Structure formats: C-alpha cells, structure tokens
C-alpha cells in the first residue's frame, strides 16, 4: 500500500524540517529561496538514507535525490547553499558524505560498506569529469543502476565479490545554466 503524506510526516515531519532548514539558511545567506527548498529536501533524503523506503511495485525506493542547483556564477550563492547542507551533514552524520575523488573499484568497495550517502560537488563539471575519465569506466553506469535502489547489486572482481545492498545514493551539485545546456548538446 502506498504511503500518503501523513505516513511520511510520522517518519520525519517534513514541513517542520524544511521550514526550520529554510529559516536557518535565510539567516546566513541571500541565496534564492528555491535553493533552500531543494537543498533542504536533498538534505532530508541524505539523513533518511536507506532507513526509510517507499514501495514501488515489487521494489523499495529510498529517498535518494540527484540535485543540480542552476544559477549564475557568484551572485546566486549556489555553492554556499550546498555547503550549508554539507556542514550540517558533516556534523550530524559524517559517514554519509561520500568522497569527491574515487575510482570505480574503490567506490564499489565504499558503497558495499556504507550504501547510503551523498556526493557534494560545488561544480557539477567536476563530477562529470570524474565519471568521464578512462580510469572510471563504469562509474556512471554503477551510479545510474544504484539510483533505482536495488535490494542487491552484486559484482565480482579479481579481488573478490562485492555486494551493495539497499543503496541510497544522493548527489548534490551546482553549475551554471549555460554550462549545463552546452553539455546537453
């Protein structure tokens, strides 16, 4: 049976959390309100990780979010908005922050140990560069497969078997609209 809004608010009082998060952010930065709303939702997803799921057919979907804050350089405070979330998560649940530099093999091992977390990238181009590098062949496909919250993601390597269970991986990043639209072409 699908969860309704009351069920979700019993797990985490969404409106209260988001209101408090947004108020906190407004006191320390002039970034647009929509950034606080979006990053606040992503922050809640990181905290919930794989402790909460929603039924979807025969799957359990975790509240993992991939967020790319778009705006002009400097004046819109994209990275500032992201860094507020990163600081709060680093204080409350530092194990949920995934490394910004990785190889596919190391990432798989990390996710087998800690299957819930988030990547923070102040510049989305950095993440795309990592995922497009030759030594990371397969990382983009790995993350895409894990976005669907498989109960088990097994992989066999020369070093042995890796099992990633109940992955809840979020990505919180930022870039400019012009860079983003250029990359879409």
C-alpha angles and dihedrals in degrees: 000000000000120000117246127208093271091055092051093048089054087059096045123354093237100187092047093047094046093046092051092044093050093047090050092050094046090056093058106033141028092221115138117279091239089063091055091049094049097041089044091056091047090049090053089050091053092050092048091046112155094336091092129040139177122221115244112174105303092338133089110222118205122212095256114151132194107206129181113184109211125202147113119299118271101345099069096051096227095156092041089057092050093046092057089060092044092052093049092048091046089057098040103034112001091170087069094067110094122208120270092216121049147138119235091248093050091046091053091051091047093050092047087059098036111020095175124067148090141255116224116203119174085197121038089205089069092058092046090050091053092047093047096049119111094237090057099054105152098024094104091050090046093054092044091052092047092051088074090062100237113196088228132015107185123189131178119210135171088265094052143272123329122196121192110192127194096348117200105180121171129187121206114186144141140215142153122277091237093054091046095050091045090055091049088062 
